[in-house]
Amino acid sequence: MTDNSDPDKLKGPGGLTLRQIHEQVQKSVERDREEQAARNTSAARRGKWQRWVRYVWGRSGRR
């Protein structure tokens, strides 16, 4: 590896090294995945509830 490709020595935008940028991106991706997983579980629960309500409401409306 040459000095030019060492991520600890190359500076990116904002004066951060490429390694620091990479670590920040990894943290951000992990946070996004956790948030998305939390959103998906609540949406799935709500979806089941809404399906049940539509089922019951629809049946009572047909009687």
C-alpha positions in Angstrom: 0.0 0.0 0.0 1.3 3.4 -0.9 1.0 6.6 1.2 -1.5 7.9 -1.4 -4.0 5.1 -0.8 -3.7 5.1 3.1 -7.2 6.0 4.4 -5.7 7.5 7.6 -3.7 10.1 5.6 -6.1 11.1 2.9 -8.4 13.9 3.8 -11.9 14.2 2.5 -14.5 16.9 2.7 -14.7 18.6 6.1 -11.1 17.7 6.9 -12.0 14.2 8.1 -9.8 11.3 7.0 -11.3 8.7 4.8 -11.3 6.2 7.6 -13.3 8.6 9.8 -15.8 9.2 7.0 -16.2 5.5 6.5 -16.9 5.0 10.2 -19.5 7.7 10.2 -21.2 6.2 7.2 -21.3 2.8 8.8 -22.8 4.3 12.0 -25.4 6.1 9.9 -26.3 3.0 7.9 -26.7 1.0 11.1 -29.0 3.7 12.6 -31.0 3.7 9.4 -31.4 -0.1 9.4 -32.6 0.0 13.0 -35.1 2.7 12.3 -36.4 1.0 9.2 -36.7 -2.3 11.2 -38.7 -0.5 13.9 -40.9 1.1 11.4 -41.6 -2.2 9.6 -42.6 -4.0 12.8 -45.1 -1.2 13.8 -46.4 -1.0 10.2 -46.9 -4.8 10.1 -48.9 -4.7 13.4 -51.0 -1.8 12.2 -51.6 -3.6 8.9 -52.9 -6.7 10.6 -55.2 -4.6 12.8 -56.5 -2.6 9.8 -57.1 -5.9 7.9 -59.1 -7.2 10.8 -61.1 -4.0 11.2 -61.9 -4.1 7.4 -62.9 -7.7 7.7 -65.2 -7.1 10.6 -66.6 -3.9 9.2 -67.1 -5.4 5.8 -68.9 -8.4 7.2 -71.2 -6.3 9.3 -72.0 -4.0 6.4 -73.1 -7.0 4.2 -75.6 -8.3 6.7 
